[in-house]
């Protein structure tokens, strides 16, 4: 069974390597090189970079058009595996694979169909999530389910840490699924489409903190937007990223949302929200180093008592 693997970001790399080391990998389909870092130099996707030392064809089409289909069919693939590839496969493309295609999705489908299931479960403070391997279908993430694994959540996950966990679980689950497909022994069951929920793309601006939200909501968004786009606010003219925070249990307050109330030596910098108090543990001014809260206060004069979120000079905002 010859496999064409479609994937781009780092979350797909362990599954890609599992296929490369245990199956016949016909090629990699990934996104084109794109500018990275301050230099803007085009660099390959993380999947492409991971395959640099493998004797493997790597396809990087801008579109899945007739030219891309011709390149793919030349690889004589039997099965398509997709994991965070980033493009929709049309019927002409899928028709090239005698065994069809499967998709790896990091949620318990039909919940959180769409491109950002990992941040979505964190933002919504779910108690569990999971991994689904499904058949590719015309409608996004709607295909029949081959296997699922539930993953409990403890409320401390970030998108970075949960993505790493999902990547490892995908690499562990995939080989048995491929054996079942090759032997014709694996069965699929349909999703309950009436139970489907959806998530959408995240924009840089989504990281702006609305201090009128509750402390629980803001803390969840800080974890969900790590490593991108990060949560930020304004301290006067300065853009300030809050990288880690905790909810202060059992505390309320009458101060205005965004008011810096003081500090707690065990928790961090105390900030009033629309409901409850948030303790910021790690902070970073734009273009400066990330600092633990106590070190940050040593260099941030008049921070206690400040009102965050008030933009004195809007032209100084640069969402990076």
Helices and strands as residue ranges (DSSP letters): E 2-7, G 10-12, H 13-22, E 24-29, E 34-36, E 41-43, H 46-50, E 58-59, H 66-73, E 79-83, H 91-94, E 101-105, E 113-114, H 117-123, E 128-135, E 145-152, H 159-183, G 193-195, E 198-199, G 204-207, H 215-224, E 231-235, E 238-248, E 260-264, E 268-272, E 277-285, E 291-292, H 293-299, G 314-316
